[in-house]
């Protein structure tokens, strides 16, 4: 039938209005649901009171985290056993055997991996955590003028806003800031709206005066306790006025929304307002962050049971995922509020008893295990970012991340390598059927692992992709390039 003219019943003129309406509606849908963001997402947000922020806060937090590891987890086996990492029970128990295993790994890690994979896993997680704490201990920091700062006099908050701006400017000059940075203002409710806007204005004005008009890379303003679109639109109007007044490019100021109330998850009309809250930001919303403790308190859960893994939190996260899927808005989980701090500190000129040291160790590891489990729960539910509130949380944040990626590395690598080799045709590997969307998902897995330091570039090459291909961040572009090669 090649070249033969086929008979149809509808004329192009009859179909044209229908297709035109479809084109318009589809364009509107794509504008609201453009797909997942291709930019790097930080694995966490560390937050602290604005009065405590300093230009070198990030590297100092890394130093403090390493000191905690030195004291309570001086070797990989202790760390793995304390966190109950996969295969930790099979690790050696005596100091002599641990030293021997360490020497063997230093000589030939691949050989040890073949003989004792649990040992390789424990030492790899431990070494990569320590390297991360030295190199980039904090990926994102939020200078907090809300819960972490409290309600103070106007004069005091004015002074803090200006001082914090000066510290950010100094950090830009010294290159000590983390890759992502922002401030959290107070909520735009009747009690705090004027204070929130004034703090933002003072901070940005002072910062840009000191930097000659430059903002840090990946700078964002976090808006807490959002309940109405009007609040988001109002903040955008403030952004627009500030951009004009300060000479910033239009759209430069971005916002993250804190989802902390039941009304932000499910509205009074039975619909979720989340897509409308994001739309109200006019393309400026980069993230939606779940606030565990305000949310659980708002649902009348008593303090003892206000936990990251409470079922009401899972429900809220699932609504956030479903409502914002494909929007390009990055999701973040909350923070574990049990801090890994020892209960006993030695008095001046005295040392701790054996029992006190044991209690300290148990307290730290109990808190570490809780944080580790919370982070793993978030990751398993596709919340790849969370909040941390203490330097001692950093070791378990990265341990949970690295264990998560390394445990799935072999199977994900095999599936992605096979899928790319067959050039986007459906493939069955190990009983798991992959389609094109899964191909992008697998690529995202490796990109996240590379970004946070869980996976090395050499290891990523096991996917069959080059580093240049991985950096395109697009599965479709990789296949197109290969087909055109």
C-alpha positions in Angstrom: 0.0 0.0 0.0 3.1 2.2 -0.2 2.2 5.5 -1.9 -1.5 4.7 -2.1 -3.8 7.4 -0.9 -5.9 6.2 2.0 -9.5 7.3 2.3 -10.6 9.1 5.5 -14.0 10.4 6.6 -12.9 13.6 8.4 -11.5 16.6 6.6 -8.6 18.5 8.0 -10.9 21.4 8.5 -13.2 19.4 10.7 -10.4 18.1 12.9 -8.4 21.3 13.2 -10.5 23.0 16.0 -10.3 19.9 18.1 -6.6 19.6 17.7 -6.1 23.3 18.3 -8.0 23.0 21.7 -5.9 19.9 22.6 -2.7 21.7 21.7 -3.6 24.6 24.0 -4.7 22.3 26.9 -1.6 20.1 26.5 0.7 23.1 26.5 -0.9 24.3 29.8 -0.5 20.8 31.3 3.2 20.7 30.3 3.7 24.1 31.8 2.3 22.9 35.1 4.0 19.4 34.9 7.3 19.9 33.0 8.9 16.8 34.5 11.5 16.3 37.2 14.2 18.9 37.6 17.6 18.1 36.0 19.5 20.2 38.5 21.4 18.8 41.5 19.4 18.3 44.7 21.2 18.6 48.0 20.8 15.5 50.2 20.0 17.5 53.3 19.4 21.0 54.7 21.3 21.8 57.9 19.6 24.6 59.8 20.7 26.7 62.7 19.7 30.0 64.4 20.7 33.1 62.3 22.5 34.5 65.3 24.9 31.5 65.3 25.7 31.5 61.6 29.3 32.2 60.6 31.2 32.3 57.3 32.9 29.1 58.2 30.0 27.3 59.8 30.0 24.5 57.2 33.6 23.4 57.5 33.4 23.7 61.3 30.4 21.4 61.4 32.4 18.9 59.4 35.2 19.1 62.0 32.8 18.6 64.8 31.2 15.6 63.1 34.7 14.0 62.6 35.5 14.5 66.3 32.3 12.6 67.2 33.3 9.8 64.9 36.8 9.8 66.4 35.4 9.4 69.9 32.6 6.9 69.4 33.4 5.2 66.1 37.1 5.3 65.6 37.1 2.4 63.1 34.8 1.0 60.4 33.8 -2.1 62.4 32.7 -0.1 65.4 30.7 2.2 63.2 29.1 -0.7 61.2 28.2 -2.7 64.3 26.8 0.4 66.1 24.6 1.2 63.1 23.9 -2.4 62.3 24.9 -2.1 58.7 24.2 -4.9 56.3 26.6 -7.8 57.2 27.9 -6.1 60.3 27.4 -9.3 62.4 30.0 -11.1 60.2 32.7 -8.5 60.9 35.7 -9.4 63.2 35.2 -8.7 66.9 38.8 -8.3 68.1 41.1 -5.3 67.6 43.8 -7.4 66.2 41.5 -8.9 63.5 40.2 -5.4 62.7 43.7 -4.1 62.1 44.6 -7.1 60.0 41.4 -6.6 57.9 42.3 -2.9 57.5 45.7 -3.7 56.2 44.3 -6.3 53.8 41.8 -3.7 52.4 44.6 -1.1 52.0 46.6 -3.7 50.0 43.8 -5.0 47.8 40.3 -3.9 48.4 38.9 -5.8 45.4 40.3 -9.1 46.7 38.7 -8.5 50.2 35.5 -7.6 48.5 35.4 -10.9 46.7 36.2 -12.9 49.9 34.3 -10.8 52.5 31.8 -8.4 50.9 30.5 -7.3 54.3 34.0 -6.1 55.3 34.4 -4.2 52.0 31.0 -2.6 52.4 31.6 -1.5 56.0 35.0 0.0 55.3 33.8 1.7 52.1 30.9 3.4 53.8 33.1 4.5 56.7 35.9 5.8 54.5 33.6 7.7 52.2 31.7 9.2 55.1 34.9 10.6 56.6 36.1 11.8 53.2 32.8 13.6 52.7 33.0 15.3 56.1 36.4 16.6 55.2 35.6 17.7 51.7 31.9 18.9 51.7 30.3 18.2 55.1 27.3 20.4 54.4 25.5 20.5 51.1 22.8 23.0 52.1 22.4 25.4 55.0 19.4 27.4 56.1 20.0 30.5 58.2 17.0 30.3 60.4 15.0 33.3 61.6 12.0 31.1 62.6 12.0 28.2 65.1 15.7 28.1 65.4 15.9 31.8 66.2 12.7 32.5 68.1 10.8 35.7 68.7 13.1 38.5 69.8 13.0 42.3 69.9 12.8 44.1 66.5 16.2 45.7 67.2 17.8 42.4 67.9 16.4 40.7 64.8 17.4 43.7 62.7 21.0 43.5 63.9 21.0 39.7 63.3 19.8 40.1 59.8 22.5 42.5 58.9 25.2 40.5 60.7 24.2 37.2 59.0 24.4 39.0 55.7 27.9 40.0 56.5 28.9 36.5 57.3 27.4 35.2 54.0 29.4 37.9 52.2 32.6 36.8 54.0 31.9 33.2 53.2 31.5 34.0 49.5 34.8 35.8 49.6 36.6 32.9 51.4 34.7 30.2 49.5 33.6 28.5 52.7 29.9 28.4 52.0 28.2 25.1 51.1 26.9 24.6 47.5 23.4 25.5 48.5 22.3 28.2 51.0 19.3 30.2 52.0 17.4 31.8 54.8 14.1 30.8 56.5 12.0 33.8 57.4 9.1 33.9 59.8 5.7 32.8 58.5 3.4 35.3 56.7 0.7 35.1 59.3 -0.9 38.1 61.0 1.6 37.9 63.9 4.8 37.8 61.9 4.2 39.0 58.3 5.8 42.5 58.8 8.7 41.0 60.7 9.3 38.4 58.0 9.3 41.0 55.1 11.6 43.4 57.1 14.1 40.7 57.9 14.2 39.5 54.2 14.7 43.1 53.0 17.4 43.9 55.6 19.3 40.7 54.9 19.3 41.1 51.1 20.1 44.8 51.1 23.0 44.3 53.5 24.3 41.3 51.5 24.2 42.9 48.1 25.8 46.0 49.4 28.8 43.9 50.6 29.0 41.7 47.5 28.5 44.3 44.8 25.1 42.9 43.9 25.9 39.2 43.9 23.9 36.4 45.6 25.4 33.0 46.6 24.8 30.2 44.1 21.6 28.2 44.7 20.3 30.8 47.1 16.7 30.3 48.3 14.2 31.8 50.8 12.2 29.3 52.8 8.6 30.2 53.7 7.4 28.3 56.7 3.8 27.3 57.7 2.2 27.9 54.4 -1.6 27.5 54.4 -2.9 29.7 51.6 -2.0 30.7 48.0 -2.3 34.3 49.1 0.8 34.0 51.3 2.8 32.6 48.4 1.6 35.3 46.0 2.4 38.0 48.6 5.9 36.7 49.0 6.4 36.7 45.2 5.2 40.4 45.1 7.8 41.2 47.7 10.4 39.3 45.6 9.5 41.4 42.6 9.8 44.6 44.4 13.1 43.6 45.9 14.5 42.6 42.6 13.7 46.0 41.1 15.0 47.9 44.2 18.2 45.8 44.4 18.9 45.5 40.7 18.5 41.7 40.6 17.4 40.0 37.4 13.7 39.2 37.4 13.0 35.8 38.8 16.3 35.6 40.6 14.7 35.1 44.1 13.5 31.6 44.6 11.2 30.1 47.3 10.9 26.8 49.2 7.5 26.0 50.8 7.4 24.4 54.2 4.4 21.9 54.3 3.7 21.8 58.0 0.0 21.9 58.5 -2.8 19.5 57.6 -4.5 22.3 55.6 -1.5 22.5 53.3 -1.9 18.8 52.5 -5.6 18.5 52.3 -7.8 21.6 51.9 -11.2 22.3 53.4 -12.8 21.4 50.0 -11.3 17.9 50.1 -8.6 18.7 47.4 -4.9 19.1 48.0 -3.9 22.7 47.6 -0.2 21.8 46.9 -0.3 22.3 43.1 -2.0 25.6 43.5 0.5 26.7 46.2 3.4 25.9 43.8 1.6 27.6 40.9 1.1 30.7 43.0 4.9 31.0 43.2 5.0 31.8 39.4 7.8 29.4 38.6 9.9 30.4 41.6 9.2 27.4 43.8 12.2 25.0 43.9 11.2 22.8 46.8 8.5 21.6 49.2 9.8 20.6 52.6 7.8 18.5 55.0 7.8 19.8 58.6 7.3 16.7 60.8 6.8 18.1 64.2 4.5 21.0 63.4 2.5 18.6 61.3 2.2 15.9 63.9 1.4 18.5 66.6 -1.3 19.9 64.4 -2.9 16.5 64.1 -3.0 16.2 68.0 -0.3 13.6 68.2 1.4 13.8 71.6 5.1 14.7 71.8 6.2 11.1 72.6 4.9 9.9 69.3 5.9 12.8 67.1 8.3 10.7 65.0 9.5 10.8 61.5 8.0 7.4 60.7 4.6 8.0 62.2 1.8 6.9 59.7 0.3 10.4 59.5 3.7 11.6 58.2 3.8 8.9 55.6 0.3 9.9 54.4 1.4 13.6 54.1 4.5 12.5 52.2 2.5 10.4 49.8 0.1 13.2 49.1 3.1 15.5 48.5 4.6 13.0 46.1 1.4 12.4 44.1 0.4 16.0 43.9 3.8 17.3 42.9 5.0 14.5 40.7 6.5 15.8 37.5 6.3 19.4 38.7 10.0 19.9 38.9 9.6 20.8 42.6 12.1 18.9 44.8 10.8 17.2 47.9 12.5 17.2 51.3 11.7 15.3 54.4 12.0 16.7 58.0 14.6 16.2 60.7 15.2 13.6 63.5 14.9 15.6 66.7 16.8 13.2 68.9 20.3 14.5 69.0 23.4 12.2 69.4 24.7 14.0 72.4 26.4 12.1 75.4 24.6 12.7 78.7 27.8 12.9 80.7 30.6 15.4 80.5 33.7 15.3 82.7 34.0 18.0 85.3 37.2 20.1 85.2 40.2 18.0 86.3 38.2 14.7 86.4 37.5 11.8 84.1 34.4 9.9 83.4 33.8 6.5 85.0 33.6 3.3 83.0 29.8 3.2 83.4 29.5 6.9 82.3 31.5 6.3 79.2 29.4 3.2 78.4 26.2 5.3 78.9 27.6 8.0 76.6 28.4 5.5 73.9 24.9 3.9 74.1 23.2 7.3 74.0 25.1 8.4 70.9 24.6 5.1 69.1 20.9 4.9 70.0 20.4 8.4 68.5 22.5 7.4 65.5 20.5 4.3 64.8 17.3 6.3 65.0 18.6 8.9 62.6 20.0 6.2 60.3 16.6 4.4 60.2 14.8 7.7 59.5 17.0 8.6 56.6 16.7 5.1 55.1 12.9 5.3 55.5 12.9 8.6 53.6 15.2 7.3 50.9 13.1 4.1 50.4 10.1 6.4 49.9 11.9 8.6 47.4 12.5 11.6 49.6 16.2 12.1 48.8 16.6 15.2 50.9 16.0 15.8 54.7 16.8 18.2 57.4 19.6 17.9 60.0 20.0 19.9 63.1 23.2 18.8 64.7 26.8 18.1 63.5 26.6 14.6 65.0 23.8 13.8 62.6 26.1 14.3 59.6 27.9 10.9 60.0 24.6 9.0 59.9 23.1 11.1 57.2 26.0 10.1 54.9 26.2 6.5 56.2 22.5 6.0 55.4 22.9 7.5 51.9 26.0 5.6 51.0 24.6 2.3 52.3 21.4 2.9 50.3 23.3 3.5 47.0 26.0 0.9 47.5 23.5 -1.9 48.3 21.6 -1.3 45.1 24.6 -0.5 42.9 25.2 -3.8 41.3 21.6 -4.5 40.2 21.0 -0.9 39.1 24.2 -0.9 37.1 23.3 -4.1 35.3 19.8 -2.9 34.5 21.0 0.5 33.1 23.9 -1.0 31.1 21.5 -3.5 29.5 18.9 -0.9 28.9 21.2 1.5 27.2 22.8 -1.3 25.1 19.3 -2.1 23.6 18.7 1.5 22.7 15.5 2.1 24.6 13.8 -1.2 23.7 12.1 -2.9 26.6 14.4 -5.3 28.3 14.1 -8.0 31.0 17.1 -8.2 33.4 17.0 -10.4 36.4 13.2 -10.7 36.3 12.7 -6.9 36.4 11.0 -5.3 33.4 12.3 -1.8 32.5 10.7 0.8 30.3 11.9 4.2 29.1 10.8 6.0 32.3 12.7 3.5 34.4 15.8 4.2 32.2 15.7 7.8 33.3 15.0 6.7 36.9 18.1 4.5 36.8 20.2 7.3 35.5 18.9 9.6 38.3 20.0 6.9 40.8 23.6 7.2 39.6 23.5 11.0 39.3 22.4 11.2 43.0 25.0 8.7 44.1 27.7 10.6 42.3 26.6 14.0 43.6 26.7 13.0 47.2 29.9 10.9 47.0 28.3 7.5 47.5 29.5 6.3 44.1 32.8 7.2 42.5 33.2 8.2 38.8 35.1 5.0 38.1 32.3 2.9 39.6 29.7 4.8 37.6 31.5 3.6 34.4 30.2 0.1 35.2 26.9 1.3 33.7 28.5 1.4 30.3 28.1 5.2 30.1 30.8 7.7 29.9 31.1 10.5 32.5 30.2 13.0 29.8 27.0 11.0 29.1 26.1 10.9 32.7 26.5 14.6 33.0 23.9 15.3 30.3 21.4 14.1 33.0 19.1 13.0 30.2 18.5 9.4 29.3 16.9 10.5 26.0 19.9 12.7 25.0 22.2 9.8 25.7 20.3 7.5 23.4 20.0 10.1 20.7 23.7 10.7 20.7 24.4 7.0 20.5 22.0 6.5 17.7 23.6 9.4 15.8 27.1 8.3 16.5 
